[in-house]
Amino acid sequence: ARMSDTLLIVAASIVAVLVAGWIWVTKRGLRPVPEQLKPGRPLPDFDATDEQGEPVRSTALQGSPTIILFVRGNWCPFCSAQVRSLTQHYKAIIDLGAKLILLTPKPLETTRRVASFFDVEFDFWLDDSLVATEQLGLLQKTGVPSTYEKEYGHDTVWPTALVIDAAGIIRYTELSKHISDRPDPELLLRELTKTLKT
């Protein structure tokens, strides 16, 4: 009886650790959608820079639906995988008359390398000073691994996807639940298609 009690305690302990681990993994990194990015709100007015170093403004997006992806950089394997999978849907997005913009933090040279690395005609916007990132509530403090800090600095953007309609209204917002989690491109395409029907 003593042996079976011990086994029961060990089994219960293992289950408790597994449950606690699952809760930690599913809850850790959960970040609420910032008030200014909630669906139904207009896309906030923010400034960025394009690949040529020219200023761009979010208000210029009005007139066509847009998917905006906030990506941390090509050092992030999860962002790279997300962009790579989106390339398969790029034509469908463009065929809907929509734009696809990848907004990434500094620096411009790195942004150009990211653009050529993916070899797709996305629009790359640069938020070099992270001012827009902070304004939108997406700043991730000390989110850059130490091996990349020299080129990218300490802070970065929290991975996020927005679907904006032609009137500049946010129709869908998804913040990554965890650093490794990214929205399904087909889901973004469905949400984009919905904006064309409303």
PyMOL commands that set and color helices and strands:
alter all, ss='L'
color gray80, all
select helices_A, chain A and resi 2-27+35-37+58-61+77-87+90-95+108-118+131-135+146-152+185-197
alter helices_A, ss='H'
color red, helices_A
select strands_A, chain A and resi 47-50+55-57+66-70+99-105+123-127+139-140+156-157+160-164+170-175
alter strands_A, ss='S'
color yellow, strands_A
deselect
rebuild
show_as cartoon
